[in-house]
Amino acid sequence: MAVIVLIKRKVAPGNESLLAELYREMRTAALSQEGYIGAETLKRVDVTGELLIISKWQHIDNWSKWLVSKERRAYQERIDTLTNAETKFEIYIH
C-alpha cells in the first residue's frame, strides 16, 4: 500500500529561495531511496510562508528508513535553519 507523508513547514521571511534549493537537492537524493515515488510542494494561500510537501512512498518501511537516514537528517538540520517552526509530519495510507 502506498504511503503519503504530509510535511508542514513555515519558512522564515527571506529564506524561500534557499529552502526551494534544499528541496530540489533533497528530492534528488530521495530518488535513490528504495520505494520513493515522488513529491510536490504547495504554498499556502492564506498564510505567508507556510508550505505543505506531499511525499509519496511505496511502503511505510521505505519512508521510515529515509526519515531516520543520516542523509535526510543532515537536510533537516539545514532546513531547520531556514524555518521558524518545527517541521510536522503526518502519514496516510493511500
Residue pairs with C-beta under 8 A, 6 or more apart in sequence:
1 59
1 93
1 94
2 37
2 56
2 57
2 58
2 59
2 93
2 94
3 56
3 57
3 58
3 59
3 60
3 62
3 63
3 91
3 92
3 93
3 94
4 54
4 55
4 56
4 57
4 91
4 92
4 93
4 94
5 53
5 54
5 55
5 56
5 57
5 63
5 89
5 90
5 91
5 92
6 52
6 53
6 54
6 55
6 89
6 90
6 91
6 92
7 52
7 53
7 54
7 55
7 87
7 88
7 89
8 50
8 51
8 52
8 53
8 87
8 88
8 89
8 90
9 19
9 50
9 51
9 53
9 79
9 83
9 85
9 87
9 88
10 47
10 49
10 50
10 51
10 83
10 84
10 85
11 19
11 49
11 50
11 51
11 82
11 83
11 84
12 49
12 82
12 83
12 84
13 48
13 49
15 82
15 83
16 49
18 82
19 51
19 79
19 82
19 83
20 41
22 75
22 78
22 79
22 82
23 41
23 53
25 75
26 72
26 75
27 38
27 39
29 71
29 72
29 75
30 36
30 39
30 55
30 66
30 72
33 62
33 65
33 66
33 69
34 58
34 62
34 65
35 57
35 58
35 59
35 61
35 62
35 63
36 56
36 57
36 58
36 62
36 66
37 56
37 57
37 58
38 55
38 56
39 53
39 54
39 55
39 56
40 53
40 54
41 51
41 52
41 53
41 54
42 51
42 52
42 53
42 54
43 50
43 51
44 50
44 51
44 52
49 84
55 63
56 94
57 63
57 66
60 91
60 93
63 91
66 72
67 89
76 87
79 87
80 87
